[in-house]
């Protein structure tokens, strides 16, 4: 069994894969939360929609930051690989 040498690019790529999985799970959770909000609009006796939307926005903002970090990491891996000639 041969193993490829551990490089900064390969380490970062593995870390990104893990982060992508967590990102996807979080995005699914946010989508489910948004669907619950859509199914339960503000009504008499139900005044929590604005709070739920505020939380959704906060969590979406956090997810946006994670997306930017992932994209930056992917670009870094691509640059590292292009410098070493790897794919």
Secondary structure, 3 states (H helix, E strand, C coil): CCCCCCCHHHHHHHHHHHHHHHHHHHHHHHHHHHHHHHHCCCECCECCHHHHHHHHHHHHHHHHHHHHHHHHHHHHHHHHHHHHCCC
